[in-house]
Amino acid sequence: MIFGAFVPQGWKSELAGAGEADEQWQVAVDTALLAEQLGYDSLWVYDHFHNVPLPAHETVFESWTTLTAISQLTSRARLGHMVGCAAYRNPALVAKIAATLDVISGGRLDWGIGAGWYDQEFRAYGYGFPSAADRIRVLRETVEIVKLLWTEPDADYEGGHLAVHGAQCDPKPLQRPHPPVWIGGGGEELTLRVVAEHATHSNFGGKPPEFAHKCEVLRRHCAEVGRDYDEITKTISQEVFIRESAAEVEAAGTRSLWNEPVESWREGNLVGTPEEVCEKIQVYAELGCEGFVPWCADYPDTTTLRLFAEQVIAEFR
């Protein structure tokens, strides 16, 4: 069972009020170091430029820069995006950045990639906002190009959206044949097809019945492309909020940035006492989920981060 923790980097405005930018960065560093100390398997960042649900001129630390810095301050935890946006960077450059990070971290990269969805951000940074189908086609081509650069001396690829000609990526990643490929998204017709063809790890959400349905869709895609479904590690990234008592959980209400009603928010996320959260994880585990990378909804406070490690993860070790 994989258990990861996000590094607070500001996307959900969790660093607002934490001082100037250098002080906010220290919060990110201190949290990453604490998570590694607490025994989390991996550390994760979002790949976003603006806050949600609306841009708010609050700090958002860039993802690759953040991971690179954290890689030099940690020694054990794996490092990844949940997930990178394929459209935001040239795929050959991504291959080079990722390979470099894998080397300087001692082979700790988990490469997370997805099609992207935050339309305001796309348009603000000049990427336009292609259709969902085109964004997923770019995702597929990005994964294929990156894997080529990681494994071949010279990469040649001509796709419908992307191309490379004689591209070299040296050094190669330390991990062989390449770092794990986490593909995020649950689109049933296109995204899960890419997962079946290329991913070592899937990451999609949903309440238990929805998660189970996505797993069955992925299983069908695997059968169609000749892939062993069990080769793909199924993971989920929800929000997590834990307090020692039910009264404290009740008093906190909803932490949803999108104003999801409290009952729905609790049902679809890891919210409750340690015992209740363990029960929720067990439900997903019985559906085949093997990895949990939840966002701590009380950041920058570390109460949930500590309770999850000490009273939840410990039950599954």
Number of C-alpha atoms within 10 A of each C-alpha: 13 17 19 24 27 25 25 27 26 26 23 22 22 20 23 16 11 14 12 11 15 10 13 23 21 13 21 22 20 14 22 25 18 15 23 19 13 16 17 22 17 22 28 27 26 24 24 22 19 25 18 18 13 11 14 13 10 18 21 23 23 17 20 19 12 17 22 18 13 20 23 12 14 17 13 16 24 21 28 27 24 24 23 25 24 24 21 16 12 15 24 23 14 21 25 20 15 23 27 20 24 26 16 16 24 16 19 23 30 24 25 27 26 26 24 23 15 14 12 14 20 20 12 12 11 9 13 13 18 15 10 15 14 14 21 22 20 23 24 24 22 28 21 15 25 22 20 21 28 27 16 13 13 15 20 14 14 11 14 9 12 15 17 17 10 11 18 20 23 14 12 22 26 20 17 11 11 21 21 17 21 27 30 28 22 21 17 15 12 16 23 27 22 23 24 27 15 19 23 19 22 26 26 19 18 17 14 17 11 12 21 18 14 19 22 13 18 26 19 17 22 22 12 12 11 11 16 11 17 11 12 21 18 24 24 19 21 18 19 22 27 27 18 15 12 13 11 13 17 12 8 12 13 20 18 14 12 10 10 12 12 14 10 12 19 20 14 17 21 27 24 24 22 25 14 15 20 19 15 18 21 14 13 20 16 11 16 16 22 18 21 22 23 21 23 24 23 17 21 22 13 15 15 21 26 15 19 28 20 14 17 20 20 12 12 12 7
